[in-house]
Amino acid sequence: MSIDPKIYEALSKVLKKKKQSETLIKYIEKLLKSWDGGEEFSIKEDISKIVEEVNVPRD
Amino acid sequence: MSQEIDIKITGWEHKGLKIPDWKIDLDDSKNQKFSLILIQSGMGKTTTLQLLRYSFFDYSNIISKEDINKLKSPNNNTGEGDFTLFLKINNTKKARIEILFNFKKLTMSYKTTGISDKGTVPGLLLPDQLKKYIDQDFIEKAFFDFELAELLFTSNEAIESIKKLCKTNYLELMRERLQKYLEQEQEEKESIKLSNIELKELKIKRDLINKNKKELVEKFNKLKIQKYNLEKNKKDLEKDKKKIIDSKKEIANEIKKVEYNFSKAEQAHKLAYEKAFDELKDSMNLHQNFKNTLNNFVNNLDKLKIPKSVGEAFFDDLIKEPECLCGHKMDKQMIEQIMLNKKNILSEDTWLILSVLKTKVRTNKSKTKEQVSETFGDIIKKKREYNIADLKRSDIIDNIDDTRLNEINKDILEIDSKLEEIESFIELYNKKPEDEDDPFDQSFKSLEVQLEKVKEKITNATETKETSDKVEFLNTCFVEIEKQALNEIVKELVKKINLQIPRVMPDEKIYIEDIKNKIVLKDRKGASRGQLARIGYLFLVTLLSRPELKFPFIVDSPVTAMDDTSRQEIGVTLADDLKSQFIAFLLTTEREDFADTLDKKLNENINLVTAFSTLEEDSQRYVQQAKKAGIKKNEFNNGVVSYDKNFFYNLKGTRKI
């Protein structure tokens, strides 16, 4: 079943608000799309990229 | 650019399964989109729906052995069974999906024909364009048992459907994967603060809590639906019970009435006999000749003399007189003549009897012939009335049968006991966490608190705080993303549904306020079952509709709980709105106001199929009707399938299972 576009919209909105990079948004979008197409996540490669890219606010 | 895909089911056939070995063809020569299949309860409706689900999603690895075994025909000696589904893709390409059941090993496998260029291939192969749409959740919703529509308004079924079909649950899965990533990193690191054994113990505990938490949530969701169904069944049973008790009250009143009528008829019958007997005693009523004879007899009696007692004294006194009454001198000759005549005088007793008889005969007001006939006719009439009253009394008394009531009471007790178990589970599930350290705790909150503590200990021990913080932060983001996305999806969905309300519910417009966990109606607390069902239809059709996909909408019991107006309106809504194929499994009670509405609205361009098993105890009544209607009865070993419109509309009889 195809992922609802509202999810991508919310993803971008929330992550931008939390001052995260476009790269992180793209990584996550790419993962969701590949999952939607029936592909599995590679926890080691795909998730690690996301974790590396995330920037936890200090406050 | 994406391509549109139109999937149409053109029929199915099966062998060795618990439903009859028949083949059902859905004609599409005139591009018929709607098919109504009339199947009686207990003759394979739900099983067919389940088999259709299995045909579009590979269940071979997820179906339980128990569920496979349930599909086996009791008369199956081969240990094998199969279900074949015939499809038409984009109105041109024909395809076939075959499910093969091995009842010895309790396994199922697939074969597909017409999708791949290689002809028949093992496994379930769906067209590429379809793959991205179809998953188990989509199939569960598109192949719907409409008796469960109420769940959309009473449980979290509505929001769960949205989450699954719009894939916001991917975000939840993403959180799980992030947690896995953290755990993998922690697995690779050794602790300087804790011994390997201590760390291992913590990890085992974490995994155990995670496992129990997952099982607990699954059990909770399953029991919630079970609770809803049990409560619904209980409600229905209580309705039946009330009907029986009310009818018992009616029977009590009826008994009083028939007892009164019976005693009245009995008394009237007795009186009729008494009256006839009285008339029988009056012999002059018997025949006119007899009456004439008696009158003559009385007249002759008049010629006889005065009574002896009076006569003897009179003549004894007379002969002592010097002269007779007539003035003649009383001589010897006269005295001798008087003494001779004196012997003709009647005896005292005879005179008395005759005198009474004479009076009776003279004063008798005998009945006419008609009056006598009426008296005797009345005996027959009263006897008949007496018999009728007796029969009515017996009928009523024979009808006092407590078997069903006892069964209902037993079922309610069983439901209560199950509900009690579920409620205690739910109570424990929602219990506030106590300061306990039990990974098998039944409280969800308690497991969450325990899990957090263990995770923190592991993070500290493995010095993975940086990754843990990142994962924690991303988790917070994903929760927010899911919340926002859901809000927007719901907002749009509510808007789309509400736009259709004035057309679908023109008389009484019921709008949706929101979909929180369940569907919330605007400015009202509730609605009739029919109204809820119509909103439920709109919800599902809107949620399932995808611009590029036309996929069959298959419904079991589409209008069971609806009134006549709702049935007609649903019929019109479906005919006007549904772009894809519609297949419904109907009971005879659902034909009226639904089948005919669709039939008319679609200008008779609809498949009306009737199918019944010939193996059931009560099948003969359907076989007889088929025979009378000239329907082919011997095409299949254990079932009859008819495409005759009149037979569809006229088949009588509802089975209670």
Contacts between the chains, C-beta under 8 A, distances in Angstrom:
chain1	res1	chain2	res2	distance
A	1	B	132	7.2
A	1	B	133	5.4
A	1	B	134	7.1
A	1	B	135	5.2
A	1	B	137	6.9
A	1	B	138	4.9
A	1	B	164	7.8
A	1	B	165	5.9
A	1	B	167	6.2
A	2	B	132	5.5
A	2	B	133	6.4
A	2	B	167	7.4
A	2	B	546	7.0
A	3	B	166	7.4
A	3	B	167	4.2
A	3	B	170	6.4
A	4	B	166	3.8
A	4	B	167	6.2
A	4	B	168	7.1
A	4	B	485	6.9
A	4	B	489	5.6
A	6	B	166	7.4
A	6	B	485	4.8
A	6	B	488	4.4
A	6	B	489	5.0
A	6	B	492	7.4
A	7	B	166	7.3
A	7	B	167	6.7
A	7	B	168	6.0
A	7	B	170	7.3
A	7	B	171	7.1
A	7	B	481	7.1
A	7	B	485	4.4
A	9	B	485	7.3
A	9	B	488	7.0
A	10	B	481	4.7
A	10	B	482	7.7
A	10	B	484	3.9
A	10	B	485	3.8
A	10	B	488	6.6
A	11	B	481	5.1
A	11	B	485	7.6
A	13	B	484	6.6
A	14	B	477	5.8
A	14	B	480	5.0
A	14	B	481	4.8
A	14	B	484	6.1
A	15	B	477	6.2
A	15	B	481	7.7
A	18	B	477	6.1
A	20	B	477	7.7
A	28	B	174	7.6
A	31	B	174	7.5
A	32	B	170	5.8
A	32	B	174	7.7
A	35	B	170	6.1
A	35	B	173	7.9
A	36	B	132	6.8
A	36	B	167	6.7
A	36	B	170	7.4
A	37	B	132	6.4
A	38	B	131	6.5
A	38	B	132	7.4
A	41	B	177	5.5
A	43	B	177	5.8
A	43	B	180	5.5
A	43	B	181	5.2
A	43	B	184	6.5
A	44	B	181	7.8
A	44	B	184	7.2
A	47	B	177	5.7
A	47	B	178	6.2
A	47	B	180	7.8
A	47	B	181	4.4
A	48	B	181	6.7
A	50	B	178	7.8
A	50	B	474	7.0
A	51	B	178	7.3
A	51	B	181	6.3
A	51	B	467	6.3
A	51	B	470	5.2
A	51	B	471	6.8
A	51	B	474	7.3
A	54	B	470	4.9
A	54	B	473	6.3
A	54	B	474	5.7
A	56	B	469	5.3
A	56	B	470	5.6
A	56	B	473	4.6
A	57	B	473	7.7
